[in-house]
Amino acid sequence: MELKKCKNCGAFINSDTEFCSSCANTLSFSNTVLKGFFEARQDNFDSVSKVSSQTGVSPSIVENYMLENNMIDSESLEKTSFASLPY
């Protein structure tokens, strides 16, 4: 196996995964929090930043979750100033 960098934090990893174990655990927990949030709200949200502030999940993870679950279109997604912040 080759040494690769974690896509999130840049730590070197020696596996076929894209994230280190710490980032993978954080992402999994964040996805669980977001799933519960959206199931309870039934699509009642104003913006990515508002969802982020209510859940404590970084805006970039919220955007990715919403894109992956077809909640928003990538064409209509208004880019936030938070998207480039590393969390």
PyMOL commands that set and color helices and strands:
alter all, ss='L'
color gray80, all
select helices_A, chain A and resi 21-41+48-55+59-68
alter helices_A, ss='H'
color red, helices_A
select strands_A, chain A and resi 4-5+12-13
alter strands_A, ss='S'
color yellow, strands_A
deselect
rebuild
show_as cartoon
